[in-house]
Amino acid sequence: MKFGEKLTVDEFKERNNAKELKLIRNPETGKLFMLVNGKTVGAVSEKYDKEHPFKQVVELIIEEDGKEKNLWCLTNDTNVEEIL
């Protein structure tokens, strides 16, 4: 699995004409997913840390054959140290 385009949460909401990005938990698996405008649009990384909101990014997941899977993943940008 590779990652493609990377957006901030605000950029992702703007692109989807959404006021909010909801995180919902699957009661059967306990995994978190992103919900935008009533539709599930992606997963939340198991390593996602909500304590670092300035490091939140949404990345497009790309299959190994180069085709976009059209699945987004909420994660933390490990390259960002601080935003001022």
Short mmCIF file of the C-alpha atoms (twelve columns), coordinates in Angstrom:
data_MODEL
# 
_entry.id   MODEL 
# 
loop_
_atom_site.group_PDB 
_atom_site.id 
_atom_site.type_symbol 
_atom_site.label_atom_id 
_atom_site.label_alt_id 
_atom_site.label_comp_id 
_atom_site.label_asym_id 
_atom_site.label_seq_id 
_atom_site.Cartn_x 
_atom_site.Cartn_y 
_atom_site.Cartn_z 
_atom_site.pdbx_PDB_model_num 
ATOM 1  C CA . MET A 1  0.000   0.000  0.000  1 
ATOM 2  C CA . LYS A 2  1.239   3.457  -0.905 1 
ATOM 3  C CA . PHE A 3  -0.097  6.894  -0.085 1 
ATOM 4  C CA . GLY A 4  -0.940  9.571  -2.623 1 
ATOM 5  C CA . GLU A 5  -2.350  13.033 -2.142 1 
ATOM 6  C CA . LYS A 6  -2.173  14.485 1.363  1 
ATOM 7  C CA . LEU A 7  -4.673  17.086 2.638  1 
ATOM 8  C CA . THR A 8  -5.207  18.834 5.923  1 
ATOM 9  C CA . VAL A 9  -8.525  18.071 7.597  1 
ATOM 10 C CA . ASP A 10 -9.787  21.542 6.645  1 
ATOM 11 C CA . GLU A 11 -8.784  21.041 3.001  1 
ATOM 12 C CA . PHE A 12 -10.503 17.643 2.979  1 
ATOM 13 C CA . LYS A 13 -13.713 19.128 4.423  1 
ATOM 14 C CA . GLU A 14 -13.621 21.975 1.890  1 
ATOM 15 C CA . ARG A 15 -13.156 19.564 -1.017 1 
ATOM 16 C CA . ASN A 16 -16.179 17.583 0.188  1 
ATOM 17 C CA . ASN A 17 -18.336 20.652 0.961  1 
ATOM 18 C CA . ALA A 18 -18.571 19.471 4.555  1 
ATOM 19 C CA . LYS A 19 -18.817 21.468 7.751  1 
ATOM 20 C CA . GLU A 20 -17.478 18.600 9.822  1 
ATOM 21 C CA . LEU A 21 -15.638 15.329 9.646  1 
ATOM 22 C CA . LYS A 22 -17.081 12.780 12.049 1 
ATOM 23 C CA . LEU A 23 -15.189 9.822  13.431 1 
ATOM 24 C CA . ILE A 24 -17.438 6.830  14.013 1 
ATOM 25 C CA . ARG A 25 -16.590 3.516  15.640 1 
ATOM 26 C CA . ASN A 26 -17.670 0.182  14.196 1 
ATOM 27 C CA . PRO A 27 -19.259 -1.529 17.225 1 
ATOM 28 C CA . GLU A 28 -18.283 -4.983 15.964 1 
ATOM 29 C CA . THR A 29 -14.605 -4.336 15.237 1 
ATOM 30 C CA . GLY A 30 -13.886 -1.259 17.356 1 
ATOM 31 C CA . LYS A 31 -12.199 0.403  14.356 1 
ATOM 32 C CA . LEU A 32 -12.740 4.094  13.571 1 
ATOM 33 C CA . PHE A 33 -13.941 5.443  10.230 1 
ATOM 34 C CA . MET A 34 -14.457 8.929  8.774  1 
ATOM 35 C CA . LEU A 35 -17.968 10.082 7.954  1 
ATOM 36 C CA . VAL A 36 -18.568 13.110 5.688  1 
ATOM 37 C CA . ASN A 37 -22.030 14.309 4.665  1 
ATOM 38 C CA . GLY A 38 -23.549 11.051 5.905  1 
ATOM 39 C CA . LYS A 39 -21.174 8.795  3.919  1 
ATOM 40 C CA . THR A 40 -18.256 6.711  5.114  1 
ATOM 41 C CA . VAL A 41 -15.283 8.016  3.140  1 
ATOM 42 C CA . GLY A 42 -12.276 6.476  4.801  1 
ATOM 43 C CA . ALA A 43 -10.538 4.796  7.659  1 
ATOM 44 C CA . VAL A 44 -8.676  6.123  10.675 1 
ATOM 45 C CA . SER A 45 -5.154  4.842  11.165 1 
ATOM 46 C CA . GLU A 46 -4.625  2.678  14.242 1 
ATOM 47 C CA . LYS A 47 -1.648  4.951  15.010 1 
ATOM 48 C CA . TYR A 48 -3.777  8.124  14.813 1 
ATOM 49 C CA . ASP A 49 -3.237  10.350 17.884 1 
ATOM 50 C CA . LYS A 50 -6.019  12.887 18.475 1 
ATOM 51 C CA . GLU A 51 -3.815  14.666 21.022 1 
ATOM 52 C CA . HIS A 52 -1.847  16.188 18.123 1 
ATOM 53 C CA . PRO A 53 -4.537  18.040 16.144 1 
ATOM 54 C CA . PHE A 54 -2.034  20.169 14.195 1 
ATOM 55 C CA . LYS A 55 -0.536  17.005 12.770 1 
ATOM 56 C CA . GLN A 56 -3.797  15.589 11.402 1 
ATOM 57 C CA . VAL A 57 -3.796  14.795 7.693  1 
ATOM 58 C CA . VAL A 58 -5.968  12.797 5.345  1 
ATOM 59 C CA . GLU A 59 -4.102  10.717 2.767  1 
ATOM 60 C CA . LEU A 60 -5.331  8.932  -0.333 1 
ATOM 61 C CA . ILE A 61 -4.529  5.213  -0.348 1 
ATOM 62 C CA . ILE A 62 -3.178  3.849  -3.629 1 
ATOM 63 C CA . GLU A 63 -3.021  0.157  -4.497 1 
ATOM 64 C CA . GLU A 64 0.353   -1.331 -5.406 1 
ATOM 65 C CA . ASP A 65 -0.635  -1.463 -9.085 1 
ATOM 66 C CA . GLY A 66 -0.915  2.341  -9.069 1 
ATOM 67 C CA . LYS A 67 -4.701  2.490  -9.190 1 
ATOM 68 C CA . GLU A 68 -6.403  4.762  -6.712 1 
ATOM 69 C CA . LYS A 69 -8.447  2.817  -4.236 1 
ATOM 70 C CA . ASN A 70 -10.413 6.008  -3.544 1 
ATOM 71 C CA . LEU A 71 -10.114 5.417  0.174  1 
ATOM 72 C CA . TRP A 72 -8.876  8.127  2.469  1 
ATOM 73 C CA . CYS A 73 -7.117  7.560  5.778  1 
ATOM 74 C CA . LEU A 74 -6.943  9.967  8.727  1 
ATOM 75 C CA . THR A 75 -3.502  9.865  10.264 1 
ATOM 76 C CA . ASN A 76 -0.826  12.082 11.794 1 
ATOM 77 C CA . ASP A 77 1.815   13.749 9.645  1 
ATOM 78 C CA . THR A 78 5.053   12.548 11.168 1 
ATOM 79 C CA . ASN A 79 7.044   15.194 9.271  1 
ATOM 80 C CA . VAL A 80 5.385   18.148 11.015 1 
ATOM 81 C CA . GLU A 81 7.086   19.319 14.183 1 
ATOM 82 C CA . GLU A 82 5.058   22.444 14.861 1 
ATOM 83 C CA . ILE A 83 2.702   24.862 13.149 1 
ATOM 84 C CA . LEU A 84 2.888   28.483 14.230 1 
# 
